[in-house]
Amino acid sequence: MSINSGSKPCIDDFIRAHSCKLRSRVEREALNIISRMKLTLFRLLLGSALVTASILAEENKSMSPSNDVAVIKTSEGEMVVQFWTDAAQDTIENFKKLARQGFYDGTIFHRIIRGFMIQGGDPNSKEPAKENRYGEGGPGYQIKAEFNDHNHDRGVISMARGPDPDSAGSQFFICLAAVPRLDGKYTTFGKLIKGEDVLEKIGDTPVTKNSMGEMSKPTKRVVIEKIDIVPASSSK
């Protein structure tokens, strides 16, 4: 009896001690696992946030007209157009798209009226044989008008159109002077920031009567060789 009564507490103490150690070890392992899981989750969330931020930054960069300019390379020199940032966004995106596709390459300024404007962007003008159809061509679709508060001042670029306000497509014109009668009736979408001398030179091109009897047909082909859409910083 003395042996039994004396050994039982020792066994209980042993079990309790090892149980405590076991629980302590399990708890530590559990805490370590939880900590590692939290760290892994944090890294995943951080990585996802950085990727999302990068994608959004690229999208904003590509969508913001303020980041892009149009470099219009002609047979008479280069002109650089800065797009509006507060108006005509669909018109601007359409112009950019056509330029990037090479749509304007090889077209000409087929209509030049001194003191008024120079007009181009007609795919028919790539072929001299289609001269009687200059001014009729387009991309095969029309875009809605986006009339805005930017006036038709010298150097402003605007969309040419037919009688229907929503009939613009690819043709555009650059003003040689302020033309207030066009304000609110044609979609302006940017302004010349470089190449004033080139605009002047093209505007002074000798002209004769076109097929409609208008004194606007250039006596030589003023070719739009290419329109590049580039970051504004690269054109400085």
C-alpha positions in Angstrom: 0.0 0.0 0.0 2.8 2.4 0.8 4.4 1.8 -2.6 1.2 2.2 -4.5 0.1 5.3 -2.6 3.6 6.8 -3.0 4.0 6.2 -6.8 0.6 7.4 -8.1 1.3 11.1 -7.5 4.6 10.8 -9.3 2.9 9.3 -12.4 0.3 12.0 -12.3 3.0 14.7 -12.1 4.9 13.1 -14.9 1.8 13.0 -17.2 0.9 16.6 -16.3 4.4 17.8 -17.0 4.7 16.1 -20.3 1.1 17.1 -21.2 2.1 20.8 -20.6 5.2 20.4 -22.7 3.2 18.7 -25.5 0.6 21.4 -25.4 3.2 24.1 -25.4 5.0 22.5 -28.4 1.7 22.1 -30.3 0.7 25.7 -29.5 4.1 27.0 -30.7 3.9 25.0 -33.9 0.4 26.2 -34.5 1.4 29.8 -33.9 4.4 29.3 -36.3 2.1 27.9 -39.0 -0.4 30.7 -38.6 2.4 33.3 -38.8 3.8 31.7 -42.0 0.3 31.6 -43.5 -0.3 35.3 -42.6 3.1 36.2 -44.2 2.3 34.1 -47.3 -1.1 35.7 -47.6 0.3 39.2 -47.1 2.9 38.6 -49.9 0.2 37.3 -52.2 -2.0 40.3 -51.5 0.9 42.7 -51.9 1.9 41.1 -55.2 -1.6 41.2 -56.5 -2.0 44.8 -55.5 1.3 45.7 -57.3 0.3 43.9 -60.5 -3.1 45.5 -60.4 -1.6 49.0 -59.9 0.8 48.4 -62.8 -2.0 47.3 -65.1 -4.1 50.3 -64.2 -1.2 52.6 -64.7 -0.6 51.3 -68.2 -4.3 51.5 -69.0 -4.5 55.1 -67.8 -1.3 55.9 -69.7 -2.7 54.4 -73.0 -6.1 56.1 -72.5 -5.0 59.5 -71.5 -4.6 61.9 -74.5 -2.3 64.1 -72.5 0.3 61.4 -72.7 0.3 61.2 -76.5 0.9 63.5 -79.4 0.5 63.0 -83.1 3.6 63.6 -85.2 2.3 64.3 -88.8 5.2 63.6 -91.2 4.6 65.3 -94.5 6.5 65.8 -97.7 6.9 69.5 -96.5 8.1 68.7 -93.0 6.7 67.6 -89.6 3.9 69.0 -87.5 3.1 67.9 -83.9 -0.5 67.9 -82.6 -1.3 67.8 -78.9 -4.8 66.3 -78.2 -7.4 67.8 -75.9 -7.6 66.3 -72.5 -11.1 67.4 -71.7 -13.1 66.9 -74.8 -13.7 64.7 -77.9 -12.2 61.5 -76.4 -13.9 59.1 -78.8 -12.7 61.2 -81.8 -9.2 61.2 -80.4 -9.1 57.5 -79.9 -10.5 57.0 -83.5 -7.7 59.2 -84.9 -5.1 57.4 -82.9 -6.4 54.0 -84.0 -6.3 54.9 -87.7 -2.9 56.5 -87.4 -1.5 53.4 -85.7 -3.0 51.2 -88.4 -1.2 53.2 -91.1 -4.5 54.4 -92.5 -3.2 57.9 -93.3 0.1 56.8 -94.8 0.4 58.0 -98.4 -2.7 60.2 -98.3 -2.4 63.9 -99.2 -3.8 67.3 -98.2 -6.2 67.3 -101.1 -8.0 70.5 -100.2 -6.1 73.7 -99.3 -7.8 77.1 -99.0 -5.4 79.9 -98.1 -6.3 81.8 -94.9 -8.8 79.0 -94.0 -7.6 75.5 -93.7 -5.7 72.4 -95.1 -7.7 69.2 -95.3 -6.5 65.6 -95.6 -7.2 62.0 -94.4 -9.1 60.7 -97.4 -7.9 57.3 -98.5 -9.0 58.0 -102.1 -6.2 60.6 -102.3 -3.6 57.8 -102.2 -4.4 57.3 -105.9 -4.2 60.1 -108.4 -6.6 58.2 -110.6 -9.3 58.8 -108.0 -8.9 62.6 -108.0 -12.6 63.2 -108.9 -13.5 61.3 -105.7 -11.2 63.2 -103.3 -13.1 64.3 -100.3 -15.5 61.3 -100.4 -13.4 58.6 -98.8 -13.4 57.3 -95.2 -12.7 54.3 -93.0 -15.9 52.6 -93.8 -17.8 53.8 -90.8 -18.8 57.1 -89.2 -18.4 58.5 -85.7 -20.6 60.7 -83.6 -19.9 64.4 -83.3 -18.3 65.6 -80.1 -18.8 69.4 -80.4 -17.0 71.2 -77.6 -15.9 74.5 -76.2 -12.5 74.6 -78.0 -12.7 77.1 -80.8 -11.4 76.8 -84.3 -8.3 78.9 -83.8 -5.2 78.8 -86.0 -3.4 75.5 -85.7 -6.5 73.7 -84.3 -7.2 70.2 -85.8 -10.9 69.3 -86.4 -12.9 66.6 -88.1 -14.3 67.1 -91.6 -17.8 65.9 -92.2 -20.8 66.0 -94.5 -24.1 67.7 -93.9 -24.9 65.1 -91.1 -23.1 66.1 -87.9 -22.4 62.4 -87.2 -20.8 61.8 -90.6 -17.1 62.2 -89.7 -14.8 59.3 -90.2 -11.1 59.9 -91.1 -10.8 63.2 -92.8 -9.6 66.1 -90.8 -8.5 69.7 -91.3 -6.1 72.1 -89.6 -7.1 75.8 -89.4 -4.8 78.4 -91.0 -6.7 81.1 -89.1 -9.5 81.5 -86.6 -12.7 80.3 -88.1 -15.4 81.2 -85.5 -18.3 80.2 -87.9 -17.3 76.6 -87.4 -17.3 76.7 -83.6 -19.8 74.2 -82.1 -20.5 72.7 -85.5 -17.3 70.7 -86.1 -15.4 68.5 -83.7 -12.1 70.0 -82.7 -9.8 67.6 -80.9 -6.3 69.1 -80.6 -3.9 71.9 -81.6 -0.6 72.2 -83.3 2.3 72.6 -80.8 5.2 72.3 -83.3 5.6 72.8 -87.1 4.0 76.2 -87.5 6.4 76.9 -90.4 5.3 73.6 -92.0 1.6 74.5 -91.6 2.4 77.9 -93.2 4.2 76.3 -96.1 1.5 73.9 -96.8 -1.1 76.6 -96.5 0.7 78.7 -99.1 0.8 75.8 -101.7 -0.5 77.1 -105.1 -3.9 75.8 -105.9 -6.3 75.6 -108.9 -9.9 74.7 -109.3 -11.0 71.2 -108.2 -13.8 69.2 -109.9 -16.4 71.2 -108.1 -15.0 74.5 -109.3 -13.5 75.4 -105.8 -10.1 77.0 -105.8 -8.6 74.4 -103.4 -6.8 71.8 -105.5 -3.1 71.8 -104.8 -0.9 72.0 -107.9 1.4 69.5 -106.3 0.9 66.5 -104.0 1.5 67.4 -100.4 1.8 63.9 -99.0 1.1 62.7 -95.4 3.9 60.1 -95.3 3.0 58.9 -91.8 1.3 59.9 -88.6 3.0 58.6 -85.5 1.3 58.5 -82.1 4.1 58.9 -79.5 4.5 60.0 -75.9 4.5 63.7 -75.5 7.8 63.6 -73.7 9.5 62.1 -76.8 8.5 65.0 -79.0 10.2 67.7 -76.9 
